[in-house]
Amino acid sequence: MFEELGTKRIQSKAAHPYLTGNFAPIRRTLPLTPCGYDGYIPDELIGGQYVRNGGNPVTNADLGRDAHWFDGDGMLSGVAFRRLDDSRGRVQPEFVNQYVLTDIYLSTISTPSLRAPILPSIATFVNPLSSIITVFLRILRSVLLVYLSRFSGSQQAIRRISVANTAVLYHDGRALATCESGPPMRVALPGLETVGWFNGRVTEGEPESYLDEVKAPGFGGGGTHDFMREWTTAHPHVDPVTDELILFHSSFIAPYVHYSIVPARRTKVPSSRPCLLGAPVAGMTAAKMMHDFGVSSGHTVILDMPLTLDPMNLSRGEPVVSYDPSGKTRFGVFPRWRPQSARWFETEACCIFHTANTWDEMSLVNKQPRTTAVHMLVCRLNTATLIYETGGITPPVPKRRNMEADDEEEQCRLYYYQFDLSSPLTNRVRHQWALSAVPFEFTSLREDLSMTQARYIYGCSSSDNFTAALGRSVLIDALVKIDARTLIERGKAMPPKPVTGCVDHRTVAEVLASSDPNDPIQVFPMPPNRCAQEPRFVPREDGNSEDDGWLLTYVFDESQLDQHGNAPEGCRSELWVIDARNMRDIVARVYLPQRVPYGLHGSWFSEKSIQSQRPVARFRSLPDPAQDDLAPGKKWMAGFTAAVRRALLRLIG
């Protein structure tokens, strides 16, 4: 059935850059399928699984300019390293890819009359040329489709609008797929079957004994706007020591940002602390586009950028998503369990979609240990161009600009902030500068160091300068390892200019030309025509250094594309295992049965995590249209409403 999905298209004048080549959606899903491989599979991978999430539009794939890389139904693509107990070998890699069976996905595939996706494209909200009438009609259509999904004749009612297409993580016996427009969705490993929505307390599809744990409201808290209050960041953070799940929820309605902590219950020493769900974060003044945040072992950092996400922008002649380069970026820093105590630090405008590492600095104050600073590494963009380019939209010329920013080229760099907490009277950003001029995004590090200071940060880069890369669909042709601790020390010894300064000004080519064995920056250049995706670090057990381990990344050979840049049937991807210490050796290549489209974020799941999953009572599936539980006396009304629904779908589908 799945092989036939997504064949309906609306032809466009020009192919969208993020819907062609290996960005194009894949048409086939596979169960766990054995794969061949070359090289050596490290012991630490055996029994575990690498899974990556990304948007894979089911319907109307060729949308022209009305599409965005961040659109699309969530599809998980994984490689499980099955442990073998016989004489055939140590391990058998197996590839699997499955859609996340969200309400939107199930409603889409069970409604053949749809001519376009149920939800508007992010590109519609970003495009400065989208009129208020266009946006209103797109939103109205979506509201009507959601409403019609409750009518008789619909096989799937839409209760949540998340497409769960951004990231995937593990917490307390659950693997969770995430997206900003709803709560996390639990999936099962290693087969990637969909279990159900997780509301912070319970998960649909788990046994009744788990549903009886707590009967209080979840993330939404109940009430009129609970469906918006449960919109959850796509990047929840899990404390590697306490196993607490930390999340935030942003919406259009004051107080705009809520905050949650979900303690673990299935650890050796279960937490006795209750859940903190939907607590307001003090100090937010407007609806903003937020994707990630910083979490240290003791503090949380909320990112408030001059990037608004507010339908009311239309009344001011601006798109729903609007960036003001003359505005300010603010960071709300507060102790983990006290969002009402946020202290706000203000600096120049920027865009930050991903944080890399956040940690506390402790000092003795009156002979008592106290946090005197919070440090954070982020991927900082000095403009919002990426939001437009990934939607195939020409970025608007800013109405107002910072004069110093006019002289800067487009950039996305690993950037360091230090927030001074030593004085309760002043909120000062003590340090703010880039560590390296190398383009840097989609980071990874040792997860057990994510909330303390890590030395090494891994990420994706491009051999082109960032401006050139943005002129087309961004392809990753280099993986980079940065010794952040060393570069921070150098920056503090000889401080760069605040905001615009940089510690190491070299390009990717200049780093590759270096022969310094202690170079704080190392680059793994992809072979010609090969492009990588976000890497994931897996440490060696009992390794002798922080960077002793491997990077896992999907790789695609662009030479498989035809003369028009399309990906023919038969294109395949590989999973590479790269030595993370020397950034040179490809330890193993797993040959996959099909290609994996360029997507977003992934995670590594250990054998212990897979074996420790909570039990499942039932999986989500496509409803059976043959089922009919209505009493005979009600069938005539059901038939009437079903006919009305079909007529309206033909009109607006």
Order of alpha helices (4+ residues) and beta strands (2+ residues): beta-beta-beta-beta-beta-alpha-alpha-alpha-beta-beta-beta-beta-alpha-alpha-beta-beta-beta-beta-beta-beta-beta-beta-beta-beta-beta-beta-alpha-beta-beta-beta-beta-alpha-beta-alpha-beta-alpha-beta-beta-beta-beta-beta-beta-beta-alpha-alpha
